[in-house]
């Protein structure tokens, strides 16, 4: 997208964003985004109502992965360079603790109750289970090569790992920390999203520029969706799938019912981490190259807001915090 087009789009975006906020009964938004910035070694806390940075928290170690607990009280961040998992008090905007985890912690996911953090180790080819109360590693499971993106089922029983350099995903029983199935997908799977409506997974394949659709009952790939160059992240909302195409500077949108592409959206440069608002009305995306977090209206498919964050934002994981979560 040219600078002129982006400036015009953003001016309109601010108007739409303000208008939505002013309409009584307009869709509720997620409250905050916790955006990891690898270049500036910190984390930006973004107020999603005003699209302003509310705080910047130093992290160190080139932070990449992030997961916010369901109750909104804690955020967890992986730093591959320092080999640490950082625990953040979200309300106080402060670091509570750090734990050494493996040789290259990257992908991160939490159990629904927040008692376990699962950390993918890129170099040791395994996933560590961390007790979040004791802040101690309590188990591990070997996966395929270079596990990256992780996702946990709504009931907490299943953990899905994208094993990037094995061209497969691992299905892991969280009760026993054992691999129950290994499923071949496209080349270099990096990120995964689980469908809340039916037992299937959507896996972004970096090298084949597509998304694998995986049946989690039959344990097999059932189809592929063509997307843009180097898909990095996947989010589901409003009956649609949204995929960040890192090297194409686009987001591909597809229909969850037909699995057919709907639209390709021009975006700020190198879109990476992606997540939906609580009601699915907005999709938030981190732009690595332009150092912004921007919002897409999931119905109109227009960029409606944008805010500058730190240097090299990745936001790889579940980075949305609900302030009023139960």
N, C-alpha and C positions, 0 to 999 in steps of 0.2 A: 504494500500500500504506500503510495507517495505521501510526502510530508503534507502536501496541500490537502489531499483526500482525508488523511488522518486528522488534521486540524479541523476540517469541516465536520467530519463525523463526530469528533469529540465535542465540538460546540453544540451540535444537536443532541449528543448523548447527555450532556449536562442538563439541558432543558428537559429531556424525557425523564431523567432520573429525579429531578426536582419535582416534576409534575406527578410522578408516581408516588413520591413521598407525601405529597399534599392531598392526595385523594383518600377520603375516608374509606376504610374497608379494603384498600388496595392490598395485594398479596404481601404477607409478612416476609421479611428477609432474614437470612442468617445474620448473626450479629457481628462477628469478627472473623478475620482471616489471619492465620499465623503463617507467614510466608518466609521460608528459608532463603537466605541470600548467600550463595557460595562465594561470590567475589568479595563481598564486604564482611564476611564471617559473622553475620548477625541474622536476626529475625525481625521482620517488620510486622507489627500488630496493626491491622487495618480495620477501622470502624466502617462496616459495610453499609450503614445507613447514610453516612456523610461522604464515604469514600475518601477518608483522610487517614494518615498514619497517626495512630494514637500513642505508639511507643516503639522504640527500637531496643532490642535486647541483644547484647553481645553473646555470641555462642563460641566461635572459634572452630578450627578443625575442618573448615569447608563444609558447613551444614547442608544437607540435601533432603533426607527423608523427614517426614513430620506426621504426627498423628495426635489429634485432640481427643480427650476422653469424652464419652457420651454425656457425662454430667457437666462438662465444660470447665472442670476445676484444674486440669493438668494438660500440658502439652509435652510431647516427647519428640526429640530431635536427634537424628543420627548425623555424626560427623565422620566421614570416611578417613580423612587425613589424620585426625587425632584418635581414631578408633574408639569413640565414645558415644554413649547415649546420654543426652542431657534431659533432665526433668525440670519443667518450668511451672511455677505457680502462675496461672493465667490472670488471676485477679490482681496479684501483687506485681506482676510483670518482672518476676525475679527468678533466677536459677536456684532450684532447691538442692540439686545433687547431680553428680556425673558418675557414670559407670563405664568401665572399660569393657568393650564387647568385641571379641574377635579381632580380625585383621582388616576388615573393610566393611563396616556396617553401612547399609544403604537403605533398602526397602524396610518399611515399618508398618505394623498394623496392631491394633488393640483388640482384646476380647470385648464383647458387648458390655460386660460388667466392669471393665477397666482394670481388672486384677492381673491381667497378663499382657505384656508387650512382646510381640514377636519381631525379631530383628534378623534380617537376611544378611549373611556375611558373603560378600562377593568373592573373596579370595579363598575362604575355607570351604565353600560350597555346602553350607549348612545354615540352618535357622536356629537361633537361640531363643528360648522362652525365658522371659524375665518376670519375676514376681515384683509388681510395681509397689507393693507395700514395703517389703523387705529390701527392695532394690538390689536383687541378687539373681544371678542366672540359676534357674532351677531345672533346666533340661535343654536338650538340643536334638536336632534331627538332621541327618544328611539328606541333601537334595541332589538335583542335577547341577551342572556347572553354572557358576555365577548367578545365584538367585538374586532377583531384583525386586520387582513389584509384588506386593502381598495383598491379600484380601481375606477377611474372615466372614463366615456366614452369619446371618442374623441370630441364630441360636447358639453361636460360638463353637459348634462342634467341628466345623470344617475350616481349614486354612488352605488357601490356594497360593502357590508360589510360582512365579514366572522364572524358569531356569533358562536364562538368556542364551548361554553358549551350548546348551543341550537341545535347543529347539523344541522344548517341551514344557509342560506345567506339571507340578507335583500336587496331588491332593493329599492333605495330611490330617489325620485324626488327632485333634487337639487333646483328647483325653489320654491317649497313649503316646503321643508324639511319634507316630509311625506313618510312613507313606502308604496310603491305601491304593493309590493308582498313579501311574505316570502316563500322560496323554500327549502325543505328538501334535504340534501346532505349526505355525509358520516359522520363518527364520528370525531368530533373535527376539523372542518374546520379552517385552520389558514391563508392561503394565497390564493390570487386570481389573475389571469391574464385575461384580456379581449382580445378576438381575433379581430385584426384590420380589418380582411377580411369579417367577418360575425358576426351576433349578438349572440355570445355565450361566456361563461365564463368557465375557467378551475380552479377548486378549489382543493387545496391540503388538504387532510384529514389526520391529524396526527395519529389518533387511528386506522383507517382501512387500512392505508398504500396504499392509492389509490388517484386518481384524478377524481373528478366528472366533467362531461361535462354537462353544463347547457345551455339550449335553452332560450335566453332572450326575445324571442317573445312569445313562448308558456308558458314561466315561469315554466319550469319543468326540472328535471334531465333526460338526455337522455342516459347516459352511464357512465361507470367507467373504468379507466385505472389503472392497477396494477403497483405499483412502489415499491421502497425500503422502509426500516423501517423509520418511522417518517418523512414524507415529510414536508419540511419547506417552500419552495418557488418555484415559477413557472415563467419561462420566455419563450417567443415565438420568434423564429427567423428561417429564412432559411427553412420554411416549416416544422419546427420541434418544439416540446415542450421539455423543459429541466426542470427537477425537482430535487431539492436538497434533498437527503435522509439522514437526519441528523445522525441517529444512525447507518446507514449502511456504512457511509463514501463513498457514491457513488452519482453520478448524473444519473438519468434515462432519457433516450432520447426516445421520441415517435413521430410518424408520424402524422402531423395534418390532413392529408386527410383520412388515414385509422384508426387512433386512436390506432394503434398497437405499442407496444414497439419495438425500433430499437436496442438499446444498453444500457448497464449499465457500467458506467465509474468509475474506482477506482479514488478517489480524496484524497486530504489532509483531516484531521479529522474534523468531525462535520461541513459539508458544510451547510451554512444557506442562507444569502441574495444572490440573483441572479438577474442579469440584462443583457440585450443584448446591444451591441454597436449600434451606429446609423444605420449602414448598415446591421446589423445582422450577420456579419462575425465572431464576437467573443462573447462569453458568459463569463461574469465576475462573480466570486463566492467568497464569504467570508468564510474562514475556521475558525470557532470558536476555535477549539482545537489547530491547528497549527499556529494560528495568522498570516495568510497570505491571500492575495487576489490573486487568480489565474485566468488565462484566458484559455478558451476552444475554439478551432477552430470549428465553428458550422458545417463545411463541413466534415473535416477529423475526428472530434471527438477526437482530441488529446489535451492534456494540452500543451500550447505553451509559457506560461510565468507565473511568480510567483514573488510576492514581499512581504516582511515582513511588517506588519502594527502594530497597537497597540494590547493590550491584550483583547481577547474575542470579535473579530469583528462580528457584526451582519448584518449591512447594510440592514435592513429590510425596503424595499421600493424602490423608483425610485432614485438610488444613482448616476446615471451618469450625468455629466455636459458637455454640449456642449459649448465650449468657443466661437465659431463663430456662435451660434444660432442667428437667426434674431430677 
